[in-house]
Amino acid sequence: MNVATTIADVRALRSRLEEPVGLAPTMGYLHEGHLSLVRLARAECASVVASVFVNPTQFAPGEDFTDYPRDLERDLALLEAEGVDLVFAPGADELYAADHTTWIELPTLTGRLEGASRPTHFRGVATIVLKLVNIVAPQVLVLGQKDAQQAVVVGRMLRELDVPVELRIGPTVREEDGLAMSSRNAYLAPDDRTVAAVLYRALRRVEALWRDGERDADALREAISAVLAGEPSADVDYVSVADPESLEELDGTVEAALASIAVRIGRTRLIDNLVLGRSA
């Protein structure tokens, strides 16, 4: 496995890879969710490139950029064990000049849900993903369903800018109690870790209602909120039942929906989601 820290080295090494190439972008501190995306890329591609980069532009002032967990040595060992061909692990100054001024913005998709709480987040996400795709030139890009809004934003960006890459979305990988795997789970104190299972319980409740025929958007939202209210230490940021493509909140009878939640438990903000009415 080759490891590159500069754009020039990535491009030189990329030119030697067998086609097609899959790209799995990550912020490191890898877990099984990340590794499942590497395997998804491998299932479709002859070569796999992974990036490990904690992107500063998707963190707002006061967020956890400095504290975000990092362990590059461990990440590289895990990626090598998965047979990754090339890892791009740059520093911030390799990807952003001091006078960087170019950004990708999709305001109709990013002003709600995560974007309402983190207004500059998706500008940073979309920009770094496009930069990585331009650098690596993959045929396949893999992202996770756990970050549902990110997947929608990136998918729209790729389509509207005619970027020649196929987007694949891997399913959310969960712990035994249903908590979605996330690098930020490392922040959870033991008591908070127990409380965190409430996110999946809430989503399972709305999934059960959907299977039983409930299609009213307000009733679905209320069901999620009722489960979350049973955990007083869970501070709810949002509960959403939205259109899976536009991310606009739904009213009345719905045929498909993205049910998503954001909850702060202790100092940790957690997100999760479930697609209702169609496959993720």
N, C-alpha and C positions, 0 to 999 in steps of 0.2 A: 504494500500500500504506500503510495506517495502522499506526502504532506507538503502543501504549498502555502506560503504566507503572502505572496505577491500576485497581482493580476497577471503579470508577464509570465511567471512560472506556471500558473494555472493554465494559461492558454497554450504554453509549450507542451505541457504534459497532456492536456486535453487532446491535442492533435494526434497523440499516439494511441488513444483509446479506440477500442472497437465500437462501431455503431450498432444499434442506437444507444444513446447515453441518457440515463435518468439522473435527476438532481433532487436531493432531499435537503432542503435548507433547514438548519436548526440553530438555536441559540445555546446549544450545549447542555451540560449537566444531564446527559442522556438517560432515558428510561425506556421501558418496553414499548411505549407509544412511538417514540422516535424510531426505534429499531424495526417496528412493524412497517413503518414507511420505507425504510431502507429495503426491506424484503419485498414490498410492493414494487418498488423501482426495479429490483433485481428480477422479479417475475416477468417483467416486460422488456427489460433492456439487457444488452450484452455487457454494459459497463455502468457503474454507479459512482456518482460524485456526491459527497456530502459537504455541506458547509457548517462550520462552527463559528458563530459570530454573534455576540451580544450587541444588538444594534442600538446605539445610543439614541437614534432619532425617533424611535417608537416609545421612548420613555419621556414623560413630561417632568418638569422640575418638581422635586418632592417625591417622585416615584422611586422604585427600588433598583435603579440601574446599578448603583454602587454595590448594593447588597445582593444582587442577583447571583445565584449559586454558579460557581465555575469550577471545573476540574478537567482541564484539557487532557492531561495524561490518561485519566480514566476513560474519557470520551474516545480518544484515539484507540485505546485497547479494545473497546467495545466495537468500534467501527471496523477495525482490522479483523476481529473475530467474525463479523458479518460478511467479510469479503469485499468491502468497499475498495474501489480502485484508487480513488483520489479524494483527499480531504483538503478543503480550502479553509484555512484558519487565519484570517488576516487581522491586523490591528485596525482600529477605527481610522487612522490617518491614511491607510491604504485605499479606503473606499470613499472617504469624505475629505476633500481639500478644505483648508481653513475658510475659504470664501465660497463654499458650496452653496448654490442658489437654485438648483433645479429639483422640483418635487412633482410627484404624481398625486393628484387629488381627485377623489370621486365623491363629491359632496352629497349627492342624493343617496348614497349608500352608507355614508360614514357619519351622518349627523345624529344617528340614533343608536340605541343599544350600547355597545362598548364605546362608540364614538361620542355619545352624549357625556359620558364620564371622563373620557380620555380624548379630547378634541383633536390632538395632533398625532394620535397613535397610528391611524391607518395611513396617513401621509408618509410616515416613516416606514410602515410595512410595505406599502405598494412600491415605494421608491427602492427599497433594498432588494425586494424580490425581482424587480425589473433589472436592477444592476447585476444581480447574481445570474439571472437568465442570460443577459447580454455577455457576461464574462464566460460562462460555462458553455453556452449554446447547446443545451440539452434538447432532446426530442420529447422527453417526458418530465413533467414537474409533479412531485408528490407533496400533498399537504394533508393535514388531519382534520376530520370532522369536528373534533373537540373545539377547535377555533373556527366555528361555523361562519361567522361574519367575515373573518379573514379570507376564507375560501371563496365566499361570494364576491368579495371585493377584488381579489386577485383574478378570479375567473372573468369578471367583467372587464378588468384592465387588459387582460390578454386578448380577449375578443375584440375590444374596441380599438386597440393599437395594432391588431393583426400580427401578434407575436406568434411565430411558428413553433408552438410547443403544445403538447397535449397535457391537460391538467387531470390528475387522478387524485381522488379524495379517499383516504383510508379511514376506516371506522375508528371511533373512539375506543381506546384500550383502557380498561378499568381495573381497579384493585378488587379484592374479593368482596368487599362490602359495597362495590359499585362506584366509589369515588373515581372520577376521571383522573388518569395519570397526568401529572403536571410537575415540572421542575419546581414550581412554587409550593408544592405540597411539603417540601423540606422545611418550610417556615412554620408548619403547624406544630404547636405544642401537643403533648399526648391527649389532653382533654379536648382540645380543639379538633384534633384528628377524628375523635369519636363523633363530635358534632357535625363534622363535614359530610358525613354520610347522608345528611338530610337532603342534600341537593339531588342525589340519585333517587331517594325515596319520593321526592316531589315529582320528578320526571316519570317514575314508574307509575305514580298515581294517575297522571294525566294520560299516560299510554294505556292504562287499563280502562279509563273512561272512553278513550277513543275506540278501543276494541269493542266496547259495549254499545257504541253507536253515538256517543256524544259528539256533536259537531259545532256547538255554539262557542264562539271564541271567548266570550266573557266567562262562560262556565268553566272553560279549560283554564283560563288565567286564574280564576278564583280557586280552583282545585289546587293548583300549584302553590298559591299564596297561603292556603289553609295549612298545608303540610309544613311549609317554612315557618309559619307562625307558631308551630308547636315547639320550636327551638328558640327560646328567648335570646340566646347568645348569638344567633345568626342575624346579622344586620343586612337586610335585603337592599340591594342597589336597584335592581329592576327584575320584573317578571314580564315576559313577552310571549305573545302568540302572534307571529308575524308571517307574512308571505315569504316563502323560502327563496324567492329570487329578488324581489324589491326590498325586502326587510321592513315593509310598512306594516304597522299594526292592523290586525284583521278585526272585523266586526261581523256579527251575525253568523250565518251558517258558512262553514268553510269546507273545502275539499282537500286541502293540504296545508300544512303549517310547520313553521319552525318554532318549537317551544324552547325558549332559552331563559336562563337565569344568571344573575351575578349576585353573589353574597359575600360579605366580609365577615370572617370568623377570626376573632382576635385581630392580629395585624395582617392577616392574609386575605387577599381578595381572590375568590374562586369563581370560575364560570363553568357552565355545562349546558348541554342542549340535547334535543331529540327531534328528529324529523318525523312528522305525522302525515300519513297519507301517501307517501311515496318513499322509495329507497333513498338513503343519503347519498 
